[in-house]
Amino acid sequence: MPSELREIGPTFLTTRWTVVLRAADPDSQAAREELARLYWFPLYALGRRQGLNPADADDAVQTFLGRLLAPGQLANLSSEGGRFRDFLRVSFQNQLISTHRASISQRRRPEGGFVPRDGLDPEATLALEPVDSHTPELAYDRCCARVLLDATLERLRAEYERLGRTALFLHLSQYLDGDPEEATHAAAAARLGLSEGTVRNAVKPFRIRFQELFRQHVAATLEDPVQVDDEIRHLMAALAS
């Protein structure tokens, strides 16, 4: 695999979440904001599944993330076993119980609010979510798994774009889970101006790099790196349930 595909990437991907959440550290601001954007929709969907209307769910998430990014607000919060998604879920649910959302939402939120990661209207995105009869907590975990997978694919796409291989990325990204028929690779090779062997041989390193980046994303949400494999198994089980 070309060395360009092995660069470390943004700091937040290799920083444990306990470091990211040092609210008094100005160097962590960008990392905290990126994590807030990543988890905006799972939190919104959790609020909606727990009975909030769209406006209240939006206010609740904006309030929660505003507090999360405020200096000095996180010193006494529990890490819930070191999993960032659990920390967010429990903290957000506690806020729904203890906070008068309507009285503080405008004071806490930054001007314009936080933008959902994909830039889409959250209700439109929620409408695209599959019908889920599971508990709000399990649905939240499934949503977290999907946004981590999507974020991983976005970063891998950026790496291929920097190498001028966007078309190759678009072909390979269709086959993360299985191999196409030979004719599919042959057609792609002709379209891309590459040999069929080059396209076929690019599948394995593409998958390996995706797995590496996904592990980095997951590791960035954990306090203890030893938990990565267990966390990946949990997220994949949530998706399969």
C-alpha positions in Angstrom: 0.0 0.0 0.0 1.4 3.5 -0.8 2.9 5.2 2.2 0.5 8.2 1.7 -2.4 5.9 2.8 -0.8 5.3 6.2 -0.6 8.8 7.5 -1.8 9.3 11.1 -4.6 11.8 10.4 -6.4 14.3 12.7 -5.3 14.4 16.4 -8.7 13.4 17.7 -8.5 10.0 16.0 -5.5 9.0 18.1 -6.4 10.7 21.3 -8.3 8.9 24.1 -11.5 10.6 25.0 -10.5 11.4 28.5 -7.8 13.7 26.9 -10.3 15.1 24.4 -12.6 16.0 27.2 -10.1 18.2 29.1 -12.4 21.2 28.7 -9.8 23.6 30.1 -7.2 22.6 27.4 -7.6 24.9 24.5 -5.6 22.5 22.3 -8.4 20.0 22.5 -11.2 22.3 21.3 -11.2 21.1 17.7 -11.2 17.5 18.8 -14.2 18.1 21.2 -16.1 19.8 18.4 -15.5 17.0 16.0 -16.7 14.4 18.5 -19.7 16.6 19.2 -20.5 16.7 15.4 -20.0 13.0 15.1 -22.5 12.2 17.9 -25.0 14.9 17.3 -27.5 12.7 15.4 -27.3 9.7 17.7 -28.1 11.9 20.6 -30.9 13.6 18.7 -32.4 10.3 17.6 -32.2 9.1 21.2 -34.1 12.1 22.4 -36.8 11.6 19.8 -37.1 7.9 20.6 -37.6 8.8 24.3 -40.6 11.0 23.4 -39.2 14.5 22.8 -40.7 16.4 19.9 -38.2 17.7 17.2 -37.8 21.1 18.7 -37.2 19.8 22.2 -34.8 17.1 21.0 -32.8 19.8 19.1 -32.7 22.1 22.1 -31.7 19.2 24.4 -28.8 18.2 22.2 -27.7 21.8 21.6 -27.7 22.4 25.4 -25.9 19.2 26.1 -23.2 19.8 23.6 -22.8 23.4 24.6 -22.1 22.2 28.2 -19.8 19.5 26.9 -17.6 22.1 25.1 -17.7 24.7 27.9 -14.4 25.0 29.9 -14.5 23.4 33.3 -17.8 21.6 33.0 -16.6 18.0 32.8 -14.2 17.7 35.8 -16.7 15.7 38.0 -18.4 13.6 35.4 -18.1 9.8 35.4 -16.5 8.2 32.4 -19.1 5.3 32.5 -16.4 2.6 32.1 -14.4 4.6 29.7 -16.7 4.4 26.6 -17.5 7.8 25.1 -20.8 6.7 23.7 -21.9 5.5 27.1 -20.7 8.6 28.8 -22.7 10.7 26.2 -25.8 8.5 26.6 -25.9 8.5 30.4 -25.0 12.2 30.7 -27.6 13.2 28.1 -30.3 11.1 29.7 -29.5 12.6 33.1 -29.9 16.1 31.5 -33.3 15.1 30.2 -34.3 14.3 33.7 -32.7 17.2 35.6 -32.6 20.2 33.3 -35.4 22.6 32.3 -34.5 22.6 28.6 -36.7 25.5 27.5 -35.2 28.0 29.9 -31.6 27.5 29.1 -31.4 26.2 25.5 -30.8 29.6 23.9 -28.3 30.6 26.5 -26.2 27.5 26.2 -26.1 27.0 22.4 -23.6 28.9 20.2 -25.0 31.2 17.6 -26.4 29.1 14.8 -26.1 25.9 16.8 -24.0 22.8 16.0 -24.5 21.5 12.5 -25.3 17.8 12.2 -22.4 15.9 10.6 -24.1 15.3 7.3 -25.6 18.7 7.1 -29.1 17.2 6.5 -32.3 18.2 8.3 -32.3 15.8 11.4 -36.0 14.9 10.9 -35.3 13.9 7.3 -32.4 11.8 8.4 -34.4 10.2 11.2 -37.1 9.3 8.7 -34.5 7.4 6.7 -33.6 5.3 9.8 -34.9 1.8 9.7 -38.0 1.0 11.9 -36.5 0.0 15.2 -38.4 -1.9 17.8 -35.5 -2.2 20.2 -34.9 -0.1 23.3 -33.8 3.5 22.8 -30.4 2.5 24.3 -29.8 -0.3 21.7 -31.1 1.9 18.9 -28.6 4.6 20.1 -25.8 2.1 20.0 -26.8 1.1 16.5 -26.8 4.7 15.4 -23.4 5.2 17.0 -22.0 2.3 15.1 -23.4 3.6 11.8 -21.9 7.1 12.3 -18.5 5.6 13.1 -18.6 3.5 10.0 -19.7 6.5 7.9 -17.0 8.7 9.4 -14.4 6.0 8.6 -15.5 5.8 5.0 -15.4 9.6 4.7 -11.8 9.6 5.9 -10.8 6.8 3.6 -12.4 8.7 0.7 -10.4 11.8 1.6 -7.2 9.8 1.5 -8.0 8.4 -1.9 -9.0 11.9 -3.1 -5.6 13.3 -2.1 -4.0 10.6 -4.2 -6.2 11.4 -7.2 -7.9 8.0 -6.9 -11.5 9.0 -6.2 -12.9 6.8 -9.0 -11.0 3.8 -7.6 -12.4 4.5 -4.1 -16.0 4.6 -5.5 -15.4 1.2 -7.0 -13.7 -0.4 -4.0 -16.1 1.0 -1.5 -18.9 -1.1 -2.9 -17.1 -4.3 -1.9 -16.1 -4.0 1.7 -18.1 -7.1 2.6 -17.7 -9.3 -0.5 -16.0 -9.7 -3.8 -17.8 -8.9 -7.1 -17.7 -11.1 -10.2 -14.6 -10.9 -12.3 -16.4 -9.0 -15.0 -17.1 -6.2 -12.5 -13.4 -5.7 -11.9 -12.7 -5.9 -15.6 -15.3 -3.3 -16.4 -13.9 -1.0 -13.7 -10.4 -1.5 -14.8 -11.3 -0.5 -18.4 -13.2 2.6 -17.1 -10.3 3.7 -14.8 -7.5 3.0 -17.3 -5.9 0.4 -15.0 -5.2 -3.3 -15.4 -7.7 -5.8 -14.1 -5.0 -7.2 -11.8 -4.3 -3.7 -10.3 -8.0 -3.2 -9.5 -8.4 -6.7 -8.0 -5.2 -6.4 -5.9 -6.4 -3.1 -4.5 -9.4 -4.7 -2.7 -7.5 -6.3 0.1 -5.4 -3.2 1.1 -8.6 -1.1 0.8 -10.3 -3.3 3.4 -7.3 -3.4 5.6 -7.0 0.4 5.6 -10.8 0.7 6.4 -10.3 -1.6 9.3 -7.3 0.4 10.6 -9.2 3.7 10.4 -12.3 2.2 12.0 -10.2 0.9 14.9 -8.7 4.4 15.3 -12.2 6.0 15.4 -13.3 3.4 18.0 -10.1 3.8 20.0 -10.7 7.6 20.1 -13.9 7.0 22.0 -12.4 4.8 24.7 -10.5 5.5 27.9 -8.6 2.1 27.7 -7.2 0.9 24.4 -7.6 -2.7 25.6 -11.4 -2.2 25.2 -11.2 -1.7 21.4 -11.9 -5.3 20.3 -14.8 -5.6 22.8 -16.2 -2.3 21.7 -16.1 -3.2 18.0 -17.8 -6.6 18.8 -20.5 -4.7 20.8 -21.1 -2.2 18.0 -21.3 -4.9 15.3 -23.6 -7.0 17.4 -25.9 -3.9 17.9 -26.0 -3.5 14.1 -26.8 -7.2 13.6 -29.5 -7.3 16.2 
